[in-house]
Amino acid sequence: MKTDHALARLAATIELRKGSDPEGSWTAKLLAKGPEKCAEKFGEEAVEAVIEAVKGDRDRLTAEAADVLYHLLVMCAARDVTLTDIEAELTLREGKSGLDEKAAR
């Protein structure tokens, strides 16, 4: 995986934390709790981002959005879904109307 942008570097770090000592890493601690806990934490962070979006505080929304992206990647890593997998799916969707893509599901 290329690591030329922050999201790719973050995904690589999360991957490295799999199986690490949970006492030394928040990411390892989350992953050790299992996919369900990772999903729960992602949901909490997503709600916090929605609240900040409604409030209109740009700085708080930016911080919460970063939390959402981190927890999304942790949740996906807990189920062995990589950023590369997600990027491949997005590539498949390029050039398609969002309305057409949604109707095809």
Stockholm file with secondary structure:
# STOCKHOLM 1.0

chainA/1-105         MKTDHALARLAATIELRKGSDPEGSWTAKLLAKGPEKCAEKFGEEAVEAVIEAVKGDRDRLTAEAADVLYHLLVMCAARDVTLTDIEAELTLREGKSGLDEKAAR
#=GR chainA/1-105 SS CCCCSHHHHHHHHHHHHTTSCTTSCHHHHHHHTCHHHHHHHHHHHHHHHHHHHHHTCHHHHHHHHHHHHHHHHHHHHHTTCCHHHHHHHHHHHTTSCHHHHHHTC
#=GC SS_cons         CCCCSHHHHHHHHHHHHTTSCTTSCHHHHHHHTCHHHHHHHHHHHHHHHHHHHHHTCHHHHHHHHHHHHHHHHHHHHHTTCCHHHHHHHHHHHTTSCHHHHHHTC
//
